[in-house]
Amino acid sequence: MTKYCLTVACPTKRGIVAAIAGYLAENGCNITDSSQFDDLQTNRFFMRVSFTAETGAALADLEKGFATIAKSFAMTAKFHDEATKMKVIIMVSRFGHCLNDLLYRWRIGALPIEIVAVISNHMDYQKVVVNHDIPFYCIKVTKENKPKAEAEQMRIVRDTGAELIVLARYMQVLSDEMCREMSGRIINIHHSFLPSFKGANPYKQAYERGVKLIGATSHYVTADLDEGPIIEQDTVRITHAQSADDYVSLGRDVESQVLARAIHAHIHRR
């Protein structure tokens, strides 16, 4: 049986769930998972439905037939084939823990994505990436060539058909133009000390202050640096017996986990 997913967003109104469930049932579909949310502040309704097309209904036909319901509720609706893997580009600099974690999860099937390229401003991970039969691009970025470098990055995005960019500790600030063009399609990971501990070595600063909780935050990238909508967060406890190096090790571990969970949520339209 073919597995599909439907995501909807619209103004809150009585009868939305009944209309969706009724339509799917009438077209030979069986709902296997459903989650919904009413945002009382914006009066907006959101829903994600996973379902099987037991009669073999085609995605295009389901989408076409749903247009009337979508129009009646002023609804933005999208159907997705769950068997289709999202095309992803990973960008990395010199910290490779997130990249290596994502490659491992991808290799064992725990992260069902299609990695179409890895882009870096350094050569450190070329061999690792190429050994996975993934195209590797080294694009140096300086203050002088930044527009040209980003134009080359976006060319790769378009040529590969990438739907998502993952900044796996990519240590360059993206331009406002790139953030706008890829709005909602760039995910970043960083330690959760911002803005308390700024600079190149936040873990050392946290150690010196006796911090007992360290963590990581994964969020969508916007033109406002590190202030995009948060997708996933987590923390790990620290004791006085641990060193500054322990902070770094534990911090990198939680960063890898949080980023992977954020990507997992995004690719499943959650």
C-alpha positions as CSV (number, residue, x, y, z in Angstrom):
1,M,0.0,0.0,0.0
2,T,1.2,3.5,-0.8
3,K,1.8,5.7,2.2
4,Y,1.1,9.4,1.9
5,C,1.1,12.5,4.2
6,L,-1.2,15.5,4.2
7,T,-0.3,18.8,5.9
8,V,-2.8,21.6,6.2
9,A,-2.9,25.1,7.7
10,C,-5.9,27.4,7.7
11,P,-8.1,29.7,9.9
12,T,-9.7,27.9,12.8
13,K,-13.2,26.7,11.9
14,R,-15.6,24.0,12.9
15,G,-15.7,20.9,10.7
16,I,-12.1,20.8,9.3
17,V,-11.2,17.4,10.8
18,A,-14.5,15.9,9.7
19,A,-14.0,17.2,6.2
20,I,-10.5,15.8,5.9
21,A,-11.3,12.4,7.4
22,G,-14.4,12.1,5.3
23,Y,-12.6,12.9,2.1
24,L,-9.8,10.4,2.8
25,A,-12.3,7.6,3.7
26,E,-14.4,8.3,0.5
27,N,-11.3,7.8,-1.5
28,G,-10.3,4.5,-0.1
29,C,-7.7,5.8,2.4
30,N,-7.0,4.7,5.9
31,I,-5.6,7.2,8.5
32,T,-2.6,5.7,10.4
33,D,-1.4,8.8,12.3
34,S,-3.0,12.2,12.9
35,S,-1.9,15.3,14.9
36,Q,-3.5,18.7,15.1
37,F,-3.0,22.0,16.8
38,D,-5.2,25.1,17.3
39,D,-3.1,28.2,17.8
40,L,-5.3,30.4,20.0
41,Q,-3.1,33.5,19.6
42,T,-3.3,33.5,15.8
43,N,-6.6,31.7,15.4
44,R,-4.9,29.3,13.0
45,F,-5.3,25.5,12.7
46,F,-2.6,23.1,11.7
47,M,-2.9,19.4,11.0
48,R,-0.7,16.5,9.8
49,V,-2.2,13.2,8.6
50,S,-0.4,10.1,7.6
51,F,-2.6,7.6,5.6
52,T,-2.4,4.6,3.3
53,A,-4.1,4.6,-0.1
54,E,-5.6,1.1,0.1
55,T,-7.2,1.4,-3.3
56,G,-4.1,2.6,-4.9
57,A,-5.3,6.2,-5.4
58,A,-2.7,8.4,-7.1
59,L,-1.2,11.4,-5.2
60,A,-2.1,13.8,-8.0
61,D,-5.7,12.6,-8.1
62,L,-6.1,13.0,-4.3
63,E,-4.6,16.5,-4.4
64,K,-6.9,17.5,-7.3
65,G,-10.0,16.2,-5.6
66,F,-9.1,17.9,-2.3
67,A,-9.0,21.4,-3.9
68,T,-12.7,22.0,-3.3
69,I,-12.3,21.3,0.5
70,A,-9.1,23.4,0.6
71,K,-10.9,26.4,-1.0
72,S,-13.9,26.2,1.4
73,F,-11.6,26.4,4.4
74,A,-9.1,28.9,2.9
75,M,-6.6,26.2,3.5
76,T,-3.0,25.7,2.4
77,A,-2.7,21.9,1.8
78,K,0.1,19.7,0.6
79,F,0.2,16.0,-0.1
80,H,3.5,14.1,0.1
81,D,4.6,10.6,-0.8
82,E,6.3,9.2,2.3
83,A,8.5,7.0,0.1
84,T,10.1,10.0,-1.5
85,K,13.3,11.0,0.3
86,M,14.0,14.7,0.7
87,K,17.1,15.9,-1.0
88,V,19.5,17.5,1.5
89,I,22.7,19.4,1.3
90,I,25.0,19.5,4.3
91,M,27.3,22.4,4.9
92,V,30.2,22.1,7.4
93,S,33.4,23.9,8.4
94,R,36.0,22.3,10.7
95,F,34.0,20.7,13.4
96,G,32.9,17.3,12.0
97,H,30.9,15.7,14.8
98,C,27.5,16.6,13.4
99,L,28.5,15.7,9.8
100,N,29.9,12.3,10.9
101,D,26.8,11.6,13.0
102,L,24.5,12.4,10.1
103,L,26.5,10.3,7.6
104,Y,26.2,7.4,10.0
105,R,22.5,7.8,10.6
106,W,22.0,8.1,6.8
107,R,24.1,5.1,6.1
108,I,22.2,2.8,8.4
109,G,18.8,4.1,7.3
110,A,17.9,5.8,10.6
111,L,17.7,9.2,8.8
112,P,15.8,8.6,5.5
113,I,17.1,11.4,3.4
114,E,19.1,11.7,0.1
115,I,22.3,13.6,0.7
116,V,23.0,15.1,-2.7
117,A,26.1,17.1,-1.7
118,V,28.3,18.3,1.1
119,I,29.7,21.9,0.9
120,S,32.5,23.1,3.0
121,N,34.8,26.1,3.2
122,H,37.7,23.8,4.1
123,M,39.1,20.5,2.7
124,D,39.1,18.7,6.1
125,Y,36.2,16.2,5.3
126,Q,36.6,15.7,1.6
127,K,37.9,12.1,2.0
128,V,35.2,11.2,4.5
129,V,32.4,12.5,2.2
130,V,33.8,11.1,-1.1
131,N,34.2,7.6,0.6
132,H,30.4,7.7,1.1
133,D,30.0,8.3,-2.7
134,I,28.6,11.8,-2.0
135,P,29.8,14.8,-4.1
136,F,32.0,17.2,-2.1
137,Y,32.4,20.9,-2.9
138,C,35.0,23.1,-1.3
139,I,34.0,26.7,-1.6
140,K,36.3,29.2,0.1
141,V,34.5,32.1,1.7
142,T,36.2,35.5,2.4
143,K,34.8,38.9,3.0
144,E,35.7,39.8,-0.6
145,N,34.3,36.8,-2.4
146,K,31.2,36.1,-0.2
147,P,28.6,37.0,-2.8
148,K,30.3,34.9,-5.4
149,A,30.7,32.0,-3.0
150,E,27.0,32.1,-2.1
151,A,26.1,32.3,-5.7
152,E,28.0,29.1,-6.3
153,Q,26.4,27.4,-3.3
154,M,22.9,28.3,-4.6
155,R,23.9,27.0,-8.0
156,I,24.6,23.6,-6.4
157,V,21.3,23.8,-4.5
158,R,19.4,24.4,-7.8
159,D,21.3,21.8,-9.8
160,T,20.8,19.1,-7.3
161,G,17.2,20.0,-6.6
162,A,18.0,20.2,-2.8
163,E,15.0,20.9,-0.7
164,L,16.9,21.4,2.6
165,I,20.2,22.8,3.7
166,V,21.7,21.6,7.0
167,L,24.3,23.7,8.6
168,A,26.3,21.1,10.5
169,R,28.5,23.5,12.3
170,Y,29.1,25.6,9.2
171,M,30.9,28.6,10.7
172,Q,29.9,31.3,8.2
173,V,27.0,33.8,8.5
174,L,24.6,33.5,5.5
175,S,23.5,36.6,3.7
176,D,20.0,38.0,4.1
177,E,19.4,37.2,0.4
178,M,20.2,33.5,0.8
179,C,18.1,33.3,4.0
180,R,15.1,34.8,2.2
181,E,15.5,32.5,-0.8
182,M,15.7,29.4,1.3
183,S,13.3,30.5,4.0
184,G,12.1,27.6,6.0
185,R,14.6,25.3,4.3
186,I,17.8,25.9,6.2
187,I,18.4,24.2,9.6
188,N,21.2,25.2,12.0
189,I,22.6,23.8,15.2
190,H,24.5,25.7,18.0
191,H,25.2,25.4,21.6
192,S,22.6,26.9,23.9
193,F,24.9,29.4,25.6
194,L,24.0,32.2,23.3
195,P,24.0,35.0,24.2
196,S,25.4,34.2,27.7
197,F,28.7,32.9,26.4
198,K,29.9,34.4,23.2
199,G,33.0,33.9,21.2
200,A,35.1,31.0,20.1
201,N,35.2,28.9,23.2
202,P,31.8,29.0,25.0
203,Y,32.4,25.7,26.7
204,K,35.5,27.0,28.5
205,Q,33.6,30.0,29.7
206,A,30.8,27.8,30.9
207,Y,33.3,25.6,32.8
208,E,34.9,28.6,34.5
209,R,31.4,29.8,35.6
210,G,30.5,26.4,37.0
211,V,27.5,25.8,34.7
212,K,25.7,22.6,35.6
213,L,23.5,22.3,32.4
214,I,24.8,22.5,28.9
215,G,22.7,22.0,25.8
216,A,22.1,22.6,22.1
217,T,19.4,24.3,20.0
218,S,18.4,23.5,16.4
219,H,16.4,26.2,14.6
220,Y,15.4,27.5,11.2
221,V,17.8,30.1,9.8
222,T,16.5,33.6,9.3
223,A,18.2,37.0,8.6
224,D,18.2,37.5,12.3
225,L,21.3,35.7,13.5
226,D,20.5,32.6,15.7
227,E,17.0,33.9,16.3
228,G,15.0,31.7,13.9
229,P,12.1,29.5,15.0
230,I,13.4,26.7,17.3
231,I,12.7,23.1,16.2
232,E,14.5,21.0,18.8
233,Q,16.5,21.5,22.1
234,D,18.1,19.3,24.7
235,T,20.4,19.5,27.7
236,V,22.9,17.3,29.6
237,R,23.9,17.7,33.3
238,I,27.5,18.5,34.3
239,T,29.1,18.0,37.7
240,H,32.1,19.7,39.4
241,A,34.2,16.6,38.7
242,Q,34.1,17.1,34.9
243,S,36.7,19.2,33.0
244,A,36.4,21.8,30.3
245,D,37.3,19.0,27.8
246,D,34.4,17.0,29.1
247,Y,32.1,20.0,28.5
248,V,33.2,20.0,24.8
249,S,32.7,16.3,24.4
250,L,29.3,16.2,26.0
251,G,28.3,19.4,24.2
252,R,29.2,17.9,20.8
253,D,27.2,14.8,21.6
254,V,24.1,16.7,22.4
255,E,24.5,18.9,19.4
256,S,24.6,15.9,17.1
257,Q,21.5,14.4,18.7
258,V,19.5,17.6,18.6
259,L,20.4,18.3,14.9
260,A,19.4,14.8,13.9
261,R,16.0,15.0,15.6
262,A,15.4,18.4,14.1
263,I,16.1,17.1,10.6
264,H,13.9,14.0,11.3
265,A,11.0,16.3,12.3
266,H,11.4,18.5,9.2
267,I,11.7,15.7,6.6
268,H,8.5,14.1,8.0
269,R,6.7,17.5,7.9
270,R,6.2,17.6,11.6
